Amino acid sequence: MTDFIPAPTFAPVIVTPADREGTTMLLHEALARSRQREAEQAAREYALARSLNAGHRWAVLARFATRRAERARAGVRARGAVAGLRSAV
């Protein structure tokens, strides 16, 4: 007997592509893509917040305009009533 032990044979390792283009994605590419997705999500959330804030501001402005128009109508009615009394005299 000999002390020789044959080296084990390994099956070839098959690397499957990690993305649709058929190339494996490198770590920095994966990080860049992740940062891009996070930036897009932040932009969507910011746009939604701006839209909600704008809606709130328009609602406040509409309430102000409604109150101002009502005061103007009340003033016209009051002046009309006073003018009506004067013409009757």
VOPAGU-2260 file (C-alpha; in pm, 1 decimal, decimal comma):
REM VOPAGU-2260
SITE   aa  ch    i         X         Y         Z
SITE  MET   A    0       0,0       0,0       0,0
SITE  THR   A    1     102,1     353,6     -66,2
SITE  ASP   A    2      26,0     672,7     118,7
SITE  PHE   A    3     -85,1     839,6    -203,1
SITE  ILE   A    4    -438,6     971,8    -192,5
SITE  PRO   A    5    -571,3    1094,0    -526,0
SITE  ALA   A    6    -701,2    1452,1    -532,7
SITE  PRO   A    7   -1078,8    1474,5    -528,7
SITE  THR   A    8   -1241,8    1576,1    -852,6
SITE  PHE   A    9   -1496,5    1855,0    -841,2
SITE  ALA   A   10   -1781,6    1914,9   -1076,8
SITE  PRO   A   11   -1754,8    2245,8   -1260,7
SITE  VAL   A   12   -1941,7    2529,1   -1091,0
SITE  ILE   A   13   -2206,3    2681,4   -1314,8
SITE  VAL   A   14   -2276,6    3047,2   -1244,1
SITE  THR   A   15   -2628,3    3152,5   -1326,0
SITE  PRO   A   16   -2688,6    3514,1   -1425,8
SITE  ALA   A   17   -2827,3    3732,9   -1148,6
SITE  ASP   A   18   -3014,6    3968,2   -1375,4
SITE  ARG   A   19   -3201,0    3966,7   -1705,3
SITE  GLU   A   20   -2911,3    4089,5   -1919,1
SITE  GLY   A   21   -2723,1    3766,2   -1867,9
SITE  THR   A   22   -2434,5    3910,7   -1666,9
SITE  THR   A   23   -2376,1    3879,8   -1298,6
SITE  MET   A   24   -2441,8    4197,2   -1104,9
SITE  LEU   A   25   -2148,4    4336,1    -916,1
SITE  LEU   A   26   -2186,3    4456,7    -559,5
SITE  HIS   A   27   -2145,5    4826,4    -639,0
SITE  GLU   A   28   -2407,6    4796,6    -913,8
SITE  ALA   A   29   -2650,6    4635,2    -671,9
SITE  LEU   A   30   -2589,1    4911,1    -417,4
SITE  ALA   A   31   -2632,3    5180,4    -680,3
SITE  ARG   A   32   -2959,9    5026,0    -794,9
SITE  SER   A   33   -3078,5    5003,3    -434,5
SITE  ARG   A   34   -2992,1    5369,6    -373,1
SITE  GLN   A   35   -3172,9    5463,6    -694,8
SITE  ARG   A   36   -3487,7    5280,5    -581,4
SITE  GLU   A   37   -3470,2    5448,9    -240,5
SITE  ALA   A   38   -3431,2    5790,4    -405,1
SITE  GLU   A   39   -3730,1    5725,0    -632,1
SITE  GLN   A   40   -3940,8    5616,1    -333,3
SITE  ALA   A   41   -3838,8    5928,4    -140,4
SITE  ALA   A   42   -3932,4    6142,9    -441,8
SITE  ARG   A   43   -4275,9    5977,0    -462,7
SITE  GLU   A   44   -4335,5    6035,2     -90,2
SITE  TYR   A   45   -4220,4    6398,2    -120,7
SITE  ALA   A   46   -4452,2    6457,3    -417,3
SITE  LEU   A   47   -4744,3    6306,8    -223,2
SITE  ALA   A   48   -4667,8    6525,8      78,8
SITE  ARG   A   49   -4650,3    6836,6    -141,7
SITE  SER   A   50   -4980,2    6745,2    -304,6
SITE  LEU   A   51   -5151,8    6697,2      31,2
SITE  ASN   A   52   -5004,4    7022,2     162,4
SITE  ALA   A   53   -5118,6    7210,5    -148,5
SITE  GLY   A   54   -5469,2    7067,1    -109,5
SITE  HIS   A   55   -5478,5    7183,3     250,9
SITE  ARG   A   56   -5361,1    7533,8     153,0
SITE  TRP   A   57   -5628,6    7557,6    -120,3
SITE  ALA   A   58   -5895,4    7446,9     128,4
SITE  VAL   A   59   -5785,2    7717,7     374,9
SITE  LEU   A   60   -5791,0    7976,4      96,2
SITE  ALA   A   61   -6138,7    7861,3     -12,6
SITE  ARG   A   62   -6271,5    7895,9     343,0
SITE  PHE   A   63   -6122,5    8245,2     365,6
SITE  ALA   A   64   -6277,3    8344,1      31,1
SITE  THR   A   65   -6615,8    8204,5     138,8
SITE  ARG   A   66   -6609,6    8402,5     465,4
SITE  ARG   A   67   -6503,0    8719,0     284,5
SITE  ALA   A   68   -6775,8    8680,0      20,3
SITE  GLU   A   69   -7035,5    8622,6     291,8
SITE  ARG   A   70   -6925,4    8939,3     473,7
SITE  ALA   A   71   -6943,8    9131,2     145,2
SITE  ARG   A   72   -7297,2    8999,8      78,5
SITE  ALA   A   73   -7405,0    9088,7     431,5
SITE  GLY   A   74   -7265,1    9438,7     383,9
SITE  VAL   A   75   -7450,5    9483,8      54,6
SITE  ARG   A   76   -7774,5    9361,7     214,3
SITE  ALA   A   77   -7729,7    9597,7     507,9
SITE  ARG   A   78   -7662,1    9894,9     279,1
SITE  GLY   A   79   -7959,2    9797,2      63,8
SITE  ALA   A   80   -8186,4    9779,8     367,7
SITE  VAL   A   81   -8071,1   10121,5     487,2
SITE  ALA   A   82   -8114,7   10265,0     136,8
SITE  GLY   A   83   -8462,7   10113,9     120,4
SITE  LEU   A   84   -8559,4   10283,9     446,9
SITE  ARG   A   85   -8434,5   10620,1     322,9
SITE  SER   A   86   -8628,8   10597,0      -2,8
SITE  ALA   A   87   -8946,4   10517,8     187,1
SITE  VAL   A   88   -8917,8   10835,2     392,5
